[in-house]
C-alpha cells in the first residue's frame, strides 16, 4: 500500500502573477466545486473574475504536496509558487491533449526538478537516468498501516532517493497515478515509467535495509 502523503500544508499569503491569495480570499474565490475542468479553463481564458483564484485553490494542495515530496519542506512553497506561475502563463496554450490535472502535475514536476538541478547539480545520481527496460516493478515497500515511527523512517528513506527515482515513486506509489499518467507527466514511454519505478523501489529497499528495516517489518508496520 502506498505511503500516504502528510497532510499538505496550506500555502501562506502568496502573490502569484498579481494574485494576492490569503485565507479570506480562498473562500470567496473557490467558486463552484462542481465546475468541470473545461469550464474552469474557459473561465480563466475569458478573464472571468475569480477564475484564476478558483483554479489555484482547486489544485494548490496537490501541487504543494508534490513539491514537498520532491524538494523538501524548505523549498516546497517556492517550488509551488513557481509551478503556478508556469501554469497561469501556459494555460492559454493548453490544448487539452491531456487532463488538466495531468498537465498541472507535469509543470509542477518540471518546476521541482529544475529547482533541484539549480540548487544541487553535483548531487545528481546517474542511476536515476539509466536506460530502461519494460519489466514490471515489484510491489511497493510501503507499510500497510500507519505506524508513525516506521512511516517517518520511510519518509527519510524516500528523501535519500535520487530526484528521478523519488519523482516516479511519488507519482505512482504516493499519488496513486497509473503508469500511463506517470509517463505522460514525465514525457517518457510507459515502459520507462515501469522500469524507473522498479529501480526506484529496489534502491529504496536497499536504503531501508541499511537502516535495519526488513520486508517483514514493512508488512507488520500496520
JODA-V68851 format. One record per residue. N is the residue number from 1. OMEGA is omega in radians with two decimals (999 if undefined). Layout:
# JODA-V68851
N,OMEGA + N,OMEGA
This chain:
# JODA-V68851
1,-3.09 + 2,3.02 + 3,3.09 + 4,-3.14 + 5,3.06 + 6,3.13 + 7,-3.08 + 8,3.10 + 9,3.08 + 10,3.04 + 11,3.13 + 12,3.07 + 13,-2.91 + 14,3.05 + 15,3.13 + 16,3.13 + 17,3.09 + 18,3.12 + 19,3.05 + 20,-2.96 + 21,3.08 + 22,-3.10 + 23,-3.12 + 24,-3.13 + 25,-3.09 + 26,-3.13 + 27,-3.09 + 28,-2.99 + 29,-3.02 + 30,3.03 + 31,-3.13 + 32,-3.12 + 33,-3.14 + 34,3.13 + 35,-3.13 + 36,3.11 + 37,-3.11 + 38,-3.13 + 39,3.14 + 40,3.11 + 41,-3.14 + 42,3.11 + 43,3.11 + 44,-3.13 + 45,3.11 + 46,-3.10 + 47,-3.11 + 48,-3.10 + 49,3.08 + 50,-3.05 + 51,3.13 + 52,3.09 + 53,3.14 + 54,3.12 + 55,3.14 + 56,-3.07 + 57,3.09 + 58,-3.00 + 59,-3.00 + 60,-3.12 + 61,-3.12 + 62,3.14 + 63,-3.13 + 64,-3.14 + 65,3.12 + 66,3.11 + 67,3.14 + 68,-3.12 + 69,-3.02 + 70,-3.06 + 71,-3.14 + 72,-3.01 + 73,-3.06 + 74,-3.04 + 75,-3.02 + 76,-3.10 + 77,3.11 + 78,3.13 + 79,3.12 + 80,3.10 + 81,3.10 + 82,3.12 + 83,-3.12 + 84,3.02 + 85,3.12 + 86,-3.13 + 87,-3.10 + 88,3.12 + 89,-3.08 + 90,-3.04 + 91,3.11 + 92,-3.14 + 93,-3.13 + 94,-3.05 + 95,3.13 + 96,3.10 + 97,3.06 + 98,3.07 + 99,3.14 + 100,-3.12 + 101,3.11 + 102,3.12 + 103,3.13 + 104,3.07 + 105,-3.11 + 106,-3.14 + 107,3.12 + 108,3.11 + 109,3.13 + 110,3.12 + 111,-3.13 + 112,-3.12 + 113,3.08 + 114,3.13 + 115,3.14 + 116,-3.13 + 117,3.13 + 118,-3.04 + 119,-3.03 + 120,-3.10 + 121,-3.10 + 122,-3.06 + 123,-3.10 + 124,3.13 + 125,-3.09 + 126,3.14 + 127,-3.12 + 128,-3.13 + 129,3.11 + 130,3.04 + 131,-3.01 + 132,2.99 + 133,-3.12 + 134,-3.10 + 135,3.11 + 136,3.08 + 137,3.09 + 138,3.14 + 139,-3.13 + 140,-3.07 + 141,-3.03 + 142,-3.11 + 143,-3.11 + 144,-3.06 + 145,-2.99 + 146,3.10 + 147,-2.99 + 148,-3.11 + 149,3.13 + 150,3.14 + 151,3.12 + 152,3.13 + 153,3.07 + 154,3.12 + 155,3.13 + 156,3.10 + 157,3.12 + 158,3.14 + 159,-3.11 + 160,3.09 + 161,2.98 + 162,-3.03 + 163,-3.12 + 164,3.11 + 165,-3.12 + 166,-3.09 + 167,-3.10 + 168,3.08 + 169,3.14 + 170,-3.09 + 171,-3.05 + 172,-3.01 + 173,-3.13 + 174,-3.12 + 175,3.07 + 176,-3.14 + 177,3.07 + 178,-3.13 + 179,3.13 + 180,3.11 + 181,3.13 + 182,3.13 + 183,3.12 + 184,-3.13 + 185,-3.07 + 186,3.14 + 187,-3.12 + 188,3.08 + 189,3.12 + 190,3.10 + 191,3.11 + 192,3.11 + 193,-3.14 + 194,-3.12 + 195,3.14 + 196,3.12 + 197,3.10 + 198,-3.12 + 199,-3.12 + 200,3.12 + 201,3.12 + 202,3.12 + 203,3.13 + 204,3.09 + 205,3.08 + 206,-3.14 + 207,-3.13 + 208,3.13 + 209,3.11 + 210,3.11 + 211,3.09 + 212,3.13 + 213,-3.11 + 214,3.08 + 215,3.13 + 216,3.13 + 217,3.13 + 218,-3.13 + 219,-3.12 + 220,-3.03 + 221,3.14 + 222,999
